[in-house]
């Protein structure tokens, strides 16, 4: 009987402790770019989805998601979140360097900061407690190695993203991936991770170069514009296009054996949700999540594409 009473008492204390933890009131501010292309639309979708899940799990939690069209607007959004008494900030910067000071102001007040996807060019770790990102160097390297192994004498045109640190990381990775081969890079221009801009860049390439074997573009959204330009020009010399992100449209093309999209490289927008979940764990459960969490840049092929196809996703 004594053992039973003791067990009930321990259970009651444990339950009360758990209930008390759930009653704690915290506010997490989430600052992300506006949905200006496919990948960022996926970021917005997953941020809002995980916010609802976390608030349902923790009744005392308030998650505020703010989207911003550019770095200046995002700096203002971070300051606005700070005035709302946030306990933690999860931020995917549109461009990290111009936002360093705004993030540091939050961090200096002892708030937990989770940085997603994009780090400052000087790799200043003092601006964050947690860093969650895809493997940008590997995204480029995996693409480069595939081209090196598949068409080692290819003449390649490259469509880069934006002139920010992660673009350079991807480009450096690609150069490493093709090293030691006869792959020749004909040109490199920025497509701003935008399908319309990539369409224009690809049109320019098709005019300048009578023979192109392979196109590497860093983003699935840009690949849409690239494919449109190739189709309009009726060019048959291009063997294939390698892009990245793992959008449902590109993964479906890989699944279906599309000649121009034989592979894709993963870079999931759901990483913002991972950062939000880890931040909530740090607040509620004192889980030691400080550090860096780098996701794999998996090569999606016809053999494994079904594992990465989510038809209900917006991206």
N, C-alpha and C positions, 0 to 999 in steps of 0.2 A: 504493500500500500504506500509505504514511504517512497519507494522507487517510482511508483506511478505518480504521486503528488509532485516529486522532484522533477520528473520528466515533464509534467504539465506546466510547472512553473518555468522551466527553461524554455519550453515551447512558447509560453506566453511572452516572456522577455524577448525572445528572438523575433516573434511576430511583431511585438511593439516596436522593436528596433527597426525592423524592415518597414513597418508602416510609417515610423517617424522619418526614415530616409526618404520615403516616397512623398511625405508631406513637405519636404524642403522646397522652397521656392527659388528657382533659378531662371535666368533669362539668357538665352543664347542668341546672339546676333549673327546672321549669315549674310555676307556681302558677296555677290556674284555678278558677272557680266550679264547684260541683257541678252535675250535670245536672238542674236543677230545672224546666226547661221545654225546649221544642224547640230553641231557638237554642243554649243552653248544652250540650245533649246533642250538638249538632253540633260545638261547641268541643272537648268531651272526645274525641269520635270522631277528629277531625283531629289533636289533640295526640298521642293514643296512636298513630295511624297514622304520623305523621311521625317520632315518636320511634323507632319500629322501623326506618323507612327510613334515618334518620341513623346509627343504631348499626350497621346493616348496611354502610353506606358507609364509616364510620370505626370500625375495630375497637377503637380506644382510647377511644372516646367512651361515656360513660354518661349517659343522659337519665332523670331522675327526674320523673315527673308526679304532682303532688298536687292533689286536688280538695278544696274547702272550701265549706261551706254558707252562710257569712256572713263579714263583714269581720273580726270578732274571731278566728274560727277560721283565716282566711287569714293574718292577721298571725302567728299561732303557726306555721303551716305554713312561712311564709317564714323565720322564725327557725330552724326545724328543718332546712330545706334549707341554710341558712347554716352550721349546725354540721356538715353532712356534707361540707364542703369544696368547694362548688360554685365553678366558674370563671365562670359566667354565670347570670343569672336572667332567665327569660322569664315575665312576669306579666300576666295579664288580671285586674284587680282587680274584686271584686264591687262595691265602692264605693271609689274611689281616695283620697279625703281621709283616712279613718281609717287607710289603709295607708301613707301617705307616710313616716312615721318608720321603719317596718320596712324599706321599700325603701331609704331613705337609709342605714340601717345597713349594708346589703349594698354599696351604691354606694361608701360611704366606705372600704371595704376594697379598692378598686380593681377590683371585679368588674364585668364587662360586664352592663348591665341593658337589657333590651328590654321596653318597656311596650306593651301591646296594648289597643286599643279605647278605654280610658277613662283620661283624663289628669286630674290634680288641677284643682280649680276655679280655682286661681291660675295655671294653666299653667306651673308651675315645671319648666323643662327640666333643672334640675340633678339631678333624680331618675333620669334615664335617659340612655343613649347612643343608643338607637334607639326610635322610636315608629312602630308600624304600626296603622292604624285604617281603618275605613270612614269615609265622609264624612258625618258626622252632620248638619251643617247642610244638606247637599245632599239627604239622605234626606227631610227635612221639606220642603225647597223644591221638589223634584221632584214630591212628592205634591200640594203646594199649587198648583203651576202646572198640573198635570193637571186638578185640580178647577176652577181658574179658567178654563181653556180649554174644558173640557167642559160644565160647568154653572155659569156665572158668577154666577147668582143663587141658588145653592144655600144651604140652611140645613143647617149641618154640626154634628155632635157629634164631640168628640175624646176618645179614650181614650189618655192618656199612659202612660209606663212607670213608672219609679221617680223620686223626687225627687233625682236626682243630675245632675251637669253635662251628660252627653250627652243626657239627656232635654230639658234646657233648650235645648241647641243644636238639637235636632230641632224643638222647638216654635218657636224663633226663626226657623228656616229656613222652616217652614210659614207663619208669619205674613208673611214676606217673599214667599213664593210666591203668596199670595192678595192681596197688596197691589194696590190700584187696581181691584179688582173689587167686585161687590156681594155676595160670599160672606159670609154671616153665621154666626158661631160661636155656637151656642146654649149650649154647656156644655163644660167640660174637667174630667175627673176621672182619677185614677190607676187603672190596671188592673194595675200591678206586673209587666208583661210575663208575665202568668199567665192562661191561658185561663179558669179558673174565676172569677177576680176580674173579668176583662173581661166574662164572661157576666152577672155580678151588676150591673156598672155599666151594661151595655147594657139589662138589664131595667129598671133605674131610669130610664134615658133614655126607653125606650118607654112607661113609665107617665107621665112628666112632659110629654112632647111628642107631640102628636097628629100632627104632620107633621115628618118628618126626610127630607132629600133624600140626604145622603151621610154616611158614617161614615169618619173617619180614625183609624186606630189604628197605633201605631208598630211593631207586631210581628205577624208571621204567626200566632204561637201565640195571641195575643189575638184575632185575626180568627176563629179557630175558635170561640171562645166567643161572639163577636158574631154570627156566622152562626147558631149554635144558638138564641140568644135571639130573633133575627128570625124564624126558622122556627117556634119555639114560639108566638110572639105572632101569627103569620100576618099580619104587616104587609107590605103591598104598596107603601107609599109610598116606601120606601127604594130609590133608584136603583142605588147601588153602594157598595162598601166598598173603601177603599185601605189596604193594609197595607205591611209591609216586611220584608225579610230574604232572600227568594228560596227559601223552603222548597219541597220537591218537591211537596207537596200543593197549595200556592197556585199554583205555576207550572203544574201540571197543569190546574188550573181555568182559568187564563188560556189555555192551549193549547186547551182544549175549548170555549172561548167562553162560559164561565159568565157569566150576566147580572150577578150580584152581585160578581164578581171579574174585572173587565175588564183590570186591570193589577196589577203588584206592583213594589216597589222593592228593588233588591239591597242586601244587607248581609251578606256571606258569613262564616260562622263559621270557614271555612278560613284566615282571616287569621292565626290563631294559628300555623298551620303555616308560613306565610310568615315570621313573626318567628323561629321556631325555625331555619329554613333559613338566614336571614341571620345569625343569631347563630353558627351553626356555621361559616359562611364567614368571619366575623370572627375566630374562634378558630384555625381551621386554615389559612386562606389569607391572613390579614391583609387581607381585602377591606375597603375603607373604606365601611362601611355606616351610619356615624353619620348621624343626621338623622331626617326624618319621611317615611314612605311612606303616602300617603293614597289609598285605593282609590275607584274611581268608584261613584256611586249610580245605576246604570243603570235606566231604566224598562223593565220587562219587559212586552211587549205580545204579542198573538197572533202577530205577524209574526216576533218573535225568541225566543219562549219556548222553542222546542226547543233553543236553544243553552245554556239554563240549567237544563235538566231532567236530574236525575241520580237515577233511580229506586232505585238501591242505597244512596243516602245515608240516614242515620237521620233527617235533617231536610230 
